[in-house]
Amino acid sequence: MKTSTLDPVKGTPASRPVNRSSGDGDDGGVLSRPTAWWDRARSFLSEVRNEMKRVTWPSRREVYATTVVVILVSVFFGVYLWVIDLTLSSAVHWLFARVGA
């Protein structure tokens, strides 16, 4: 089964059609060409490169701002959980001292 897709950037057919065969005989399956994996790997890496060109990368300012937010939230929740832990620990110690265990 061969499928052809359009390149969304250029609006033209993709450079190579995708061949998805079942590999069960003479139709170009796994055993007919031992090096077919190389063609698939090359095609995959080409598609990855094309997708990476379309990625919108954050600016240095956006990265700095989100990093600061992550650090502040982490410190806040660390202190919050530390206070909860101290409170529960004190409550358990008080309970054990009260009961005499």
N, CA, C and O atoms as a GROMACS GRO file, in nm:
protein
  404
    1MET      N    1   0.085  -0.117   0.000
    1MET     CA    2   0.000   0.000   0.000
    1MET      C    3   0.089   0.123   0.000
    1MET      O    4   0.165   0.144   0.094
    2LYS      N    5   0.081   0.203  -0.101
    2LYS     CA    6   0.160   0.326  -0.109
    2LYS      C    7   0.068   0.444  -0.086
    2LYS      O    8  -0.041   0.453  -0.141
    3THR      N    9   0.117   0.535  -0.004
    3THR     CA   10   0.041   0.656   0.022
    3THR      C   11   0.127   0.775  -0.014
    3THR      O   12   0.249   0.771   0.002
    4SER      N   13   0.067   0.879  -0.062
    4SER     CA   14   0.138   1.000  -0.096
    4SER      C   15   0.072   1.114  -0.021
    4SER      O   16  -0.050   1.128  -0.021
    5THR      N   17   0.153   1.195   0.043
    5THR     CA   18   0.099   1.307   0.120
    5THR      C   19   0.151   1.437   0.061
    5THR      O   20   0.253   1.439  -0.008
    6LEU      N   21   0.081   1.543   0.089
    6LEU     CA   22   0.123   1.674   0.043
    6LEU      C   23   0.211   1.738   0.147
    6LEU      O   24   0.186   1.726   0.267
    7ASP      N   25   0.314   1.805   0.102
    7ASP     CA   26   0.399   1.881   0.190
    7ASP      C   27   0.324   2.008   0.228
    7ASP      O   28   0.293   2.088   0.140
    8PRO      N   29   0.293   2.028   0.359
    8PRO     CA   30   0.211   2.143   0.397
    8PRO      C   31   0.279   2.277   0.372
    8PRO      O   32   0.210   2.378   0.358
    9VAL      N   33   0.411   2.281   0.364
    9VAL     CA   34   0.479   2.407   0.343
    9VAL      C   35   0.478   2.445   0.195
    9VAL      O   36   0.446   2.558   0.160
   10LYS      N   37   0.514   2.349   0.109
   10LYS     CA   38   0.525   2.378  -0.033
   10LYS      C   39   0.396   2.354  -0.110
   10LYS      O   40   0.376   2.413  -0.216
   11GLY      N   41   0.308   2.270  -0.058
   11GLY     CA   42   0.185   2.238  -0.127
   11GLY      C   43   0.204   2.141  -0.242
   11GLY      O   44   0.116   2.125  -0.326
   12THR      N   45   0.321   2.078  -0.246
   12THR     CA   46   0.350   1.981  -0.350
   12THR      C   47   0.354   1.842  -0.289
   12THR      O   48   0.365   1.829  -0.167
   13PRO      N   49   0.346   1.739  -0.371
   13PRO     CA   50   0.357   1.604  -0.312
   13PRO      C   51   0.490   1.586  -0.241
   13PRO      O   52   0.592   1.642  -0.281
   14ALA      N   53   0.488   1.506  -0.135
   14ALA     CA   54   0.608   1.480  -0.057
   14ALA      C   55   0.713   1.415  -0.147
   14ALA      O   56   0.679   1.354  -0.249
   15SER      N   57   0.840   1.428  -0.109
   15SER     CA   58   0.948   1.384  -0.195
   15SER      C   59   0.946   1.234  -0.220
   15SER      O   60   0.982   1.190  -0.330
   16ARG      N   61   0.906   1.154  -0.123
   16ARG     CA   62   0.904   1.010  -0.139
   16ARG      C   63   0.774   0.955  -0.085
   16ARG      O   64   0.734   0.989   0.027
   17PRO      N   65   0.706   0.869  -0.161
   17PRO     CA   66   0.586   0.806  -0.106
   17PRO      C   67   0.625   0.705   0.001
   17PRO      O   68   0.732   0.644  -0.004
   18VAL      N   69   0.538   0.688   0.097
   18VAL     CA   70   0.561   0.595   0.207
   18VAL      C   71   0.515   0.457   0.163
   18VAL      O   72   0.402   0.440   0.117
   19ASN      N   73   0.602   0.357   0.177
   19ASN     CA   74   0.570   0.220   0.139
   19ASN      C   75   0.551   0.139   0.267
   19ASN      O   76   0.647   0.113   0.340
   20ARG      N   77   0.428   0.101   0.292
   20ARG     CA   78   0.399   0.021   0.412
   20ARG      C   79   0.349  -0.115   0.366
   20ARG      O   80   0.229  -0.136   0.349
   21SER      N   81   0.442  -0.206   0.347
   21SER     CA   82   0.404  -0.338   0.301
   21SER      C   83   0.399  -0.434   0.418
   21SER      O   84   0.462  -0.411   0.522
   22SER      N   85   0.326  -0.541   0.401
   22SER     CA   86   0.308  -0.637   0.508
   22SER      C   87   0.428  -0.726   0.526
   22SER      O   88   0.444  -0.786   0.633
   23GLY      N   89   0.514  -0.738   0.426
   23GLY     CA   90   0.634  -0.818   0.439
   23GLY      C   91   0.608  -0.966   0.429
   23GLY      O   92   0.682  -1.046   0.487
   24ASP      N   93   0.504  -1.007   0.356
   24ASP     CA   94   0.468  -1.148   0.353
   24ASP      C   95   0.491  -1.211   0.216
   24ASP      O   96   0.436  -1.319   0.190
   25GLY      N   97   0.567  -1.150   0.129
   25GLY     CA   98   0.587  -1.214   0.000
   25GLY      C   99   0.664  -1.128  -0.097
   25GLY      O  100   0.760  -1.060  -0.060
   26ASP      N  101   0.620  -1.131  -0.224
   26ASP     CA  102   0.692  -1.064  -0.331
   26ASP      C  103   0.656  -0.917  -0.346
   26ASP      O  104   0.700  -0.854  -0.442
   27ASP      N  105   0.581  -0.862  -0.258
   27ASP     CA  106   0.535  -0.725  -0.274
   27ASP      C  107   0.631  -0.621  -0.216
   27ASP      O  108   0.589  -0.509  -0.187
   28GLY      N  109   0.759  -0.657  -0.198
   28GLY     CA  110   0.855  -0.561  -0.145
   28GLY      C  111   0.860  -0.561   0.006
   28GLY      O  112   0.880  -0.456   0.067
   29GLY      N  113   0.842  -0.676   0.067
   29GLY     CA  114   0.840  -0.687   0.211
   29GLY      C  115   0.979  -0.684   0.272
   29GLY      O  116   1.075  -0.643   0.207
   30VAL      N  117   0.989  -0.728   0.393
   30VAL     CA  118   1.112  -0.722   0.470
   30VAL      C  119   1.221  -0.807   0.406
   30VAL      O  120   1.337  -0.766   0.404
   31LEU      N  121   1.189  -0.923   0.354
   31LEU     CA  122   1.289  -1.014   0.302
   31LEU      C  123   1.332  -0.983   0.160
   31LEU      O  124   1.436  -1.033   0.115
   32SER      N  125   1.257  -0.902   0.087
   32SER     CA  126   1.293  -0.876  -0.052
   32SER      C  127   1.412  -0.782  -0.063
   32SER      O  128   1.493  -0.796  -0.155
   33ARG      N  129   1.425  -0.685   0.028
   33ARG     CA  130   1.539  -0.593   0.027
   33ARG      C  131   1.593  -0.578   0.168
   33ARG      O  132   1.533  -0.509   0.250
   34PRO      N  133   1.707  -0.641   0.196
   34PRO     CA  134   1.762  -0.634   0.333
   34PRO      C  135   1.804  -0.494   0.375
   34PRO      O  136   1.811  -0.465   0.494
   35THR      N  137   1.831  -0.406   0.280
   35THR     CA  138   1.874  -0.271   0.317
   35THR      C  139   1.761  -0.169   0.314
   35THR      O  140   1.786  -0.049   0.316
   36ALA      N  141   1.638  -0.216   0.309
   36ALA     CA  142   1.524  -0.123   0.306
   36ALA      C  143   1.517  -0.040   0.432
   36ALA      O  144   1.463   0.071   0.432
   37TRP      N  145   1.571  -0.092   0.542
   37TRP     CA  146   1.568  -0.016   0.667
   37TRP      C  147   1.648   0.113   0.653
   37TRP      O  148   1.615   0.213   0.716
   38TRP      N  149   1.752   0.112   0.569
   38TRP     CA  150   1.833   0.232   0.549
   38TRP      C  151   1.750   0.341   0.480
   38TRP      O  152   1.759   0.458   0.516
   39ASP      N  153   1.671   0.301   0.382
   39ASP     CA  154   1.584   0.398   0.314
   39ASP      C  155   1.480   0.454   0.409
   39ASP      O  156   1.451   0.574   0.407
   40ARG      N  157   1.423   0.367   0.492
   40ARG     CA  158   1.322   0.413   0.589
   40ARG      C  159   1.386   0.505   0.692
   40ARG      O  160   1.325   0.606   0.731
   41ALA      N  161   1.507   0.472   0.737
   41ALA     CA  162   1.576   0.557   0.836
   41ALA      C  163   1.608   0.693   0.776
   41ALA      O  164   1.590   0.795   0.841
   42ARG      N  165   1.655   0.694   0.651
   42ARG     CA  166   1.687   0.820   0.584
   42ARG      C  167   1.561   0.904   0.568
   42ARG      O  168   1.564   1.026   0.589
   43SER      N  169   1.452   0.840   0.529
   43SER     CA  170   1.325   0.911   0.513
   43SER      C  171   1.278   0.968   0.647
   43SER      O  172   1.232   1.082   0.654
   44PHE      N  173   1.289   0.887   0.751
   44PHE     CA  174   1.248   0.933   0.884
   44PHE      C  175   1.329   1.054   0.928
   44PHE      O  176   1.273   1.153   0.975
   45LEU      N  177   1.461   1.046   0.913
   45LEU     CA  178   1.546   1.158   0.955
   45LEU      C  179   1.519   1.283   0.871
   45LEU      O  180   1.527   1.395   0.922
   46SER      N  181   1.488   1.265   0.746
   46SER     CA  182   1.452   1.379   0.662
   46SER      C  183   1.323   1.445   0.711
   46SER      O  184   1.313   1.567   0.717
   47GLU      N  185   1.224   1.362   0.746
   47GLU     CA  186   1.099   1.416   0.798
   47GLU      C  187   1.120   1.485   0.932
   47GLU      O  188   1.057   1.587   0.960
   48VAL      N  189   1.208   1.429   1.016
   48VAL     CA  190   1.238   1.493   1.145
   48VAL      C  191   1.300   1.630   1.121
   48VAL      O  192   1.263   1.727   1.186
   49ARG      N  193   1.394   1.638   1.029
   49ARG     CA  194   1.458   1.766   0.999
   49ARG      C  195   1.356   1.868   0.949
   49ARG      O  196   1.362   1.985   0.988
   50ASN      N  197   1.264   1.825   0.864
   50ASN     CA  198   1.161   1.917   0.814
   50ASN      C  199   1.070   1.964   0.927
   50ASN      O  200   1.033   2.082   0.931
   51GLU      N  201   1.035   1.876   1.017
   51GLU     CA  202   0.950   1.916   1.131
   51GLU      C  203   1.025   2.011   1.224
   51GLU      O  204   0.965   2.106   1.276
   52MET      N  205   1.154   1.987   1.245
   52MET     CA  206   1.230   2.075   1.333
   52MET      C  207   1.241   2.217   1.277
   52MET      O  208   1.256   2.312   1.353
   53LYS      N  209   1.234   2.231   1.146
   53LYS     CA  210   1.236   2.364   1.085
   53LYS      C  211   1.107   2.440   1.114
   53LYS      O  212   1.107   2.563   1.113
   54ARG      N  213   0.998   2.368   1.141
   54ARG     CA  214   0.868   2.432   1.165
   54ARG      C  215   0.845   2.465   1.312
   54ARG      O  216   0.746   2.530   1.346
   55VAL      N  217   0.934   2.421   1.399
   55VAL     CA  218   0.916   2.443   1.543
   55VAL      C  219   0.934   2.591   1.575
   55VAL      O  220   1.024   2.656   1.523
   56THR      N  221   0.847   2.643   1.660
   56THR     CA  222   0.860   2.779   1.708
   56THR      C  223   0.936   2.775   1.840
   56THR      O  224   0.882   2.734   1.943
   57TRP      N  225   1.060   2.817   1.836
   57TRP     CA  226   1.145   2.810   1.954
   57TRP      C  227   1.120   2.931   2.043
   57TRP      O  228   1.099   3.041   1.992
   58PRO      N  229   1.121   2.913   2.177
   58PRO     CA  230   1.099   3.026   2.267
   58PRO      C  231   1.221   3.118   2.267
   58PRO      O  232   1.333   3.076   2.240
   59SER      N  233   1.194   3.245   2.298
   59SER     CA  234   1.304   3.340   2.307
   59SER      C  235   1.378   3.321   2.439
   59SER      O  236   1.330   3.250   2.529
   60ARG      N  237   1.494   3.383   2.450
   60ARG     CA  238   1.573   3.374   2.573
   60ARG      C  239   1.493   3.430   2.691
   60ARG      O  240   1.500   3.377   2.802
   61ARG      N  241   1.418   3.536   2.668
   61ARG     CA  242   1.338   3.598   2.774
   61ARG      C  243   1.228   3.503   2.824
   61ARG      O  244   1.204   3.493   2.944
   62GLU      N  245   1.161   3.434   2.730
   62GLU     CA  246   1.056   3.338   2.768
   62GLU      C  247   1.114   3.222   2.848
   62GLU      O  248   1.055   3.178   2.946
   63VAL      N  249   1.231   3.172   2.806
   63VAL     CA  250   1.295   3.062   2.878
   63VAL      C  251   1.333   3.106   3.018
   63VAL      O  252   1.313   3.032   3.115
   64TYR      N  253   1.388   3.226   3.030
   64TYR     CA  254   1.426   3.278   3.161
   64TYR      C  255   1.304   3.293   3.252
   64TYR      O  256   1.308   3.255   3.369
   65ALA      N  257   1.195   3.347   3.198
   65ALA     CA  258   1.074   3.369   3.279
   65ALA      C  259   1.014   3.237   3.325
   65ALA      O  260   0.978   3.224   3.442
   66THR      N  261   1.004   3.140   3.237
   66THR     CA  262   0.946   3.012   3.279
   66THR      C  263   1.038   2.937   3.375
   66THR      O  264   0.990   2.867   3.463
   67THR      N  265   1.169   2.952   3.359
   67THR     CA  266   1.263   2.889   3.453
   67THR      C  267   1.246   2.949   3.592
   67THR      O  268   1.246   2.876   3.692
   68VAL      N  269   1.233   3.079   3.600
   68VAL     CA  270   1.214   3.145   3.730
   68VAL      C  271   1.083   3.098   3.793
   68VAL      O  272   1.079   3.072   3.914
   69VAL      N  273   0.977   3.086   3.715
   69VAL     CA  274   0.849   3.040   3.768
   69VAL      C  275   0.861   2.899   3.822
   69VAL      O  276   0.811   2.869   3.930
   70VAL      N  277   0.927   2.811   3.748
   70VAL     CA  278   0.944   2.671   3.792
   70VAL      C  279   1.023   2.665   3.922
   70VAL      O  280   0.987   2.591   4.013
   71ILE      N  281   1.130   2.742   3.932
   71ILE     CA  282   1.212   2.742   4.055
   71ILE      C  283   1.132   2.795   4.172
   71ILE      O  284   1.136   2.736   4.280
   72LEU      N  285   1.059   2.905   4.154
   72LEU     CA  286   0.980   2.962   4.264
   72LEU      C  287   0.869   2.867   4.310
   72LEU      O  288   0.847   2.851   4.430
   73VAL      N  289   0.800   2.805   4.217
   73VAL     CA  290   0.693   2.711   4.252
   73VAL      C  291   0.752   2.590   4.325
   73VAL      O  292   0.692   2.542   4.421
   74SER      N  293   0.867   2.542   4.280
   74SER     CA  294   0.932   2.428   4.346
   74SER      C  295   0.972   2.463   4.489
   74SER      O  296   0.952   2.382   4.580
   75VAL      N  297   1.027   2.582   4.509
   75VAL     CA  298   1.065   2.624   4.644
   75VAL      C  299   0.941   2.639   4.731
   75VAL      O  300   0.941   2.597   4.847
   76PHE      N  301   0.835   2.700   4.676
   76PHE     CA  302   0.713   2.718   4.753
   76PHE      C  303   0.657   2.584   4.800
   76PHE      O  304   0.627   2.567   4.918
   77PHE      N  305   0.643   2.489   4.707
   77PHE     CA  306   0.586   2.360   4.746
   77PHE      C  307   0.681   2.281   4.836
   77PHE      O  308   0.635   2.204   4.920
   78GLY      N  309   0.812   2.298   4.818
   78GLY     CA  310   0.906   2.233   4.908
   78GLY      C  311   0.889   2.283   5.051
   78GLY      O  312   0.884   2.203   5.144
   79VAL      N  313   0.879   2.415   5.068
   79VAL     CA  314   0.858   2.472   5.202
   79VAL      C  315   0.722   2.432   5.257
   79VAL      O  316   0.709   2.400   5.375
   80TYR      N  317   0.620   2.433   5.172
   80TYR     CA  318   0.485   2.394   5.214
   80TYR      C  319   0.482   2.250   5.264
   80TYR      O  320   0.427   2.222   5.371
   81LEU      N  321   0.540   2.160   5.189
   81LEU     CA  322   0.542   2.019   5.232
   81LEU      C  323   0.629   1.998   5.355
   81LEU      O  324   0.599   1.912   5.438
   82TRP      N  325   0.737   2.077   5.370
   82TRP     CA  326   0.820   2.069   5.489
   82TRP      C  327   0.740   2.111   5.613
   82TRP      O  328   0.750   2.047   5.718
   83VAL      N  329   0.661   2.219   5.602
   83VAL     CA  330   0.578   2.264   5.714
   83VAL      C  331   0.472   2.159   5.747
   83VAL      O  332   0.448   2.130   5.865
   84ILE      N  333   0.407   2.102   5.646
   84ILE     CA  334   0.308   1.997   5.670
   84ILE      C  335   0.374   1.877   5.740
   84ILE      O  336   0.316   1.820   5.833
   85ASP      N  337   0.494   1.839   5.696
   85ASP     CA  338   0.565   1.727   5.756
   85ASP      C  339   0.599   1.756   5.902
   85ASP      O  340   0.582   1.669   5.987
   86LEU      N  341   0.646   1.877   5.932
   86LEU     CA  342   0.677   1.913   6.070
   86LEU      C  343   0.551   1.910   6.157
   86LEU      O  344   0.555   1.862   6.271
   87THR      N  345   0.442   1.960   6.103
   87THR     CA  346   0.316   1.963   6.178
   87THR      C  347   0.268   1.822   6.208
   87THR      O  348   0.232   1.792   6.322
   88LEU      N  349   0.267   1.736   6.109
   88LEU     CA  350   0.221   1.598   6.130
   88LEU      C  351   0.316   1.522   6.223
   88LEU      O  352   0.272   1.443   6.306
   89SER      N  353   0.446   1.546   6.208
   89SER     CA  354   0.543   1.480   6.294
   89SER      C  355   0.523   1.522   6.440
   89SER      O  356   0.528   1.439   6.531
   90SER      N  357   0.502   1.652   6.462
   90SER     CA  358   0.477   1.700   6.599
   90SER      C  359   0.348   1.642   6.655
   90SER      O  360   0.342   1.606   6.773
   91ALA      N  361   0.246   1.632   6.572
   91ALA     CA  362   0.119   1.576   6.617
   91ALA      C  363   0.134   1.429   6.654
   91ALA      O  364   0.076   1.385   6.754
   92VAL      N  365   0.208   1.353   6.577
   92VAL     CA  366   0.229   1.211   6.607
   92VAL      C  367   0.312   1.196   6.735
   92VAL      O  368   0.280   1.112   6.819
   93HIS      N  369   0.416   1.275   6.751
   93HIS     CA  370   0.496   1.268   6.874
   93HIS      C  371   0.414   1.307   6.996
   93HIS      O  372   0.426   1.244   7.102
   94TRP      N  373   0.332   1.409   6.983
   94TRP     CA  374   0.246   1.450   7.095
   94TRP      C  375   0.148   1.338   7.129
   94TRP      O  376   0.125   1.309   7.247
   95LEU      N  377   0.090   1.274   7.027
   95LEU     CA  378  -0.003   1.166   7.048
   95LEU      C  379   0.065   1.047   7.119
   95LEU      O  380   0.008   0.991   7.213
   96PHE      N  381   0.184   1.011   7.076
   96PHE     CA  382   0.257   0.900   7.139
   96PHE      C  383   0.293   0.934   7.282
   96PHE      O  384   0.286   0.848   7.370
   97ALA      N  385   0.332   1.060   7.308
   97ALA     CA  386   0.365   1.101   7.446
   97ALA      C  387   0.240   1.100   7.531
   97ALA      O  388   0.246   1.066   7.650
   98ARG      N  389   0.128   1.137   7.476
   98ARG     CA  390   0.001   1.142   7.551
   98ARG      C  391  -0.048   1.002   7.585
   98ARG      O  392  -0.094   0.978   7.696
   99VAL      N  393  -0.038   0.909   7.489
   99VAL     CA  394  -0.086   0.774   7.510
   99VAL      C  395   0.016   0.693   7.588
   99VAL      O  396  -0.021   0.598   7.657
  100GLY      N  397   0.142   0.727   7.578
  100GLY     CA  398   0.246   0.656   7.652
  100GLY      C  399   0.305   0.541   7.574
  100GLY      O  400   0.353   0.444   7.634
  101ALA      N  401   0.304   0.547   7.445
  101ALA     CA  402   0.360   0.436   7.365
  101ALA      C  403   0.504   0.456   7.336
  101ALA      O  404   0.566   0.373   7.270
   0.00000   0.00000   0.00000
